[in-house]
């Protein structure tokens, strides 16, 4: 006696399952649809880059200021030493 729950038709060919990608690519996170201003204030994907850029500018300004101050003090010391040496020979 045939199984009544299993229905097979000779006209329908069996279909294979779609191939499975062995290396699926992660999809980009989607942001909820909001107003552009709200999206800009909540999107923090570039925050770290901006923070590093600000930090780099700050370090550059501090280093330039220190180098300028050190250079001025060094020039003054060299000038003082040159004057002292010149006064010995006179």
N, C-alpha and C positions, 0 to 999 in steps of 0.2 A: 504494500500500500504506500503511495507517495506521501511525502510530508506536506500537509496543507499550508504550513506557514512559509515554506520556501517556494517562491514563484520564479521560475526561470522561463525565459522566452527564447526560442531559437533565433528570433529576428534581431535581438539586441546583443551587440558585442560587448564583452566586459571592458570597462574603462580602467586604464592604469591611473594610479594616483599621481598627482603632479610631482616632478622631481624636487627633492629637498636640497636647498643650498647648504653645502657643508660649512661654509664660512659666511654666515649672514652678516650684513653690514648694519651697525646700529643706526637707528633713525635719529635725526636731529630732534631735540625736544621742541615741541610746539608750544608757543605762548598762547594764552587765551586771547581771543579777539576782544581788544579793548581800544579805547581811544589812543591815538599816537602819543599824546603827552603821558598818559598813564603807562604805556608800554616803555617809553624812554626812561621814566623814573624808576621802574621796577626791574628793567633788564640790567643785570650786573655782570654780563659776560666779559666786558672789557675793563672792568674796574681794576683788576690787578695790574694790567699794563699801564693804565693811567697813574696808578699809585707809584709804580716803579719809575715812570718818567718824571714825576714830581720829585721823587727822592733823588734821582740822578741830577736834576737841575739844582736842587738844594745843596747837594754835596759839591757840585761844580762851583757854585757861588762861594761856598765856604772855603774851598781849596784855593780859589783865585784870590779871595780876600787875604787869606793867610799867606799865600805866596807873595802878594804885593807888599804886605806888612813886613814879612821876613826879608824881602829884597831891599826895602828901604832901610831897614835896620842894618843889614849887611853892608850896603853902600856907605852908610854913615861910619861904621866901624873901620872899613877899609880906608876911607878918607881921613879919619882920625889917626890911624896907624901910619899912613903916608905922610901926614903932616909931622908926626912925631919923628919919623925917620929923617925927613928933610931938615928938621930943626937940629938934629944931631950933627949933620954935615956942615952946617953953616957957621 
